[in-house]
Amino acid sequence: MSRYIFTSESVSEGHPDKVCDFIADSILDAYLVQDAHARVACEVLAKSGNLVLAGEITSSGTVDHVAVARQAIREIGYIDRAEAFNAEDVHITEILSKQSPEIAQGVNPGGAGDQGIMFGYATDETPELMPLPIQLAHALSRQLAYDRKHRIVDFLRPDAKTQVSVEYDGNVPVAVRTVLVSTQHSATAKQEQIREYVAAQLAPKVLGPWWNPTIEVLVNPTGSFVEGGPSADAGVTGRKIIVDSYGGAGRHGGGAFSGKDPTKVDRSGAYFCRYAARRVVEAKLAKKAEVQVGYAIGRAEPVSVRVDTFGTGDARAAEELVRGFSFTPNAIIETLDLKRPIYRETTNYGHFGKPSLPWEQAAKA
């Protein structure tokens, strides 16, 4: 079995792309509160003092998109009116229309809203059945946000990235080798102060039993990170698809999740592939599993379903288990109860590995 190092990254909720994802999912949830059958495909662009909401929405509900967007920005923490991008002063442009009737005629009877391929992945290397590098990277980003919002330290600002490198012996993680944290901070904070917080507080607390003093800890490698968020960099929905999924350990079909209602198989299909892959690993049919599904627009039944156990178990039994599930869009929505306002919970720190989400529920005995 070969030894190698695998690296995954996460980003905070204040990262420009995640700001856009959170606004899109906030608008989606606002519609689902009023109309469980809402068709929402919302894209968001943020740059400097501007925010653009674009896409297609068809619903019996009425949502104040501007108010929802401002509240989402406020929750993230962009409230400093001295910055170009802040909840109160950002200029919001709406470019929204209804869903194309040509798409609707395929979706309404229960067909897929688009062609495409989706993947789901699971591994027994963590209790969450997620790859260890992405779980630790998300945990670091989440703790950064918690420490900022609860004033554990007073110099943190919303924008941040984390990265964790893990050494493996075959399929088994054996040690964390490098932790990288790049966090936006106040202009008065010193590099030494930030490094001390990360190396002595944040990383040991988050890594827990994986922490050891020999880990290389890199903090703001350029030396400072004062200008950040959409004030400094452009953000767009759907640009963090590997952060959202498995950190590169499992394949990705290319479709983004945020801002899309569950009739969009880019989202619901990927969630159900994860659900199916989890079942394979929970049943101990394999130590890790990947499920792929392919769809044609307007057709309910997938054009393909494939299971890969990477030589770690009973491939035939795993495929039989997965093929026992229905992968039609309506069946997925019903099985996972997806027509609910649960999507703001998915946006940050991964769409997988959170026990409260329906596709992450453990199988009943």
Secondary structure by P-SEA (a helix, b strand, c coil): cccbbbbbbbbccccaaaaaaaaaaaaaaaaaacccccccbbbbbbcccbbbbbbbbbcccccaaaaaaaaaaaaacccccccccccccbbbbbbcccccaaaaaaaaaccccccbbbbbbccccccccccaaaaaaaaaaaaaaaaaaacccccccccbbbbbbbbbcccccccccbbbbbbbbcccccaaaaaaaaaccccccccccccccccccccccccccccccccccccccccccccccccccccccccccccccccccccaaaaaaaaaaaaaaaacccccbbbbbbbccccccccbbbbbccccccaaaaaaaaacccccaaaaaaaaccccccccccccccccccccccccccccc
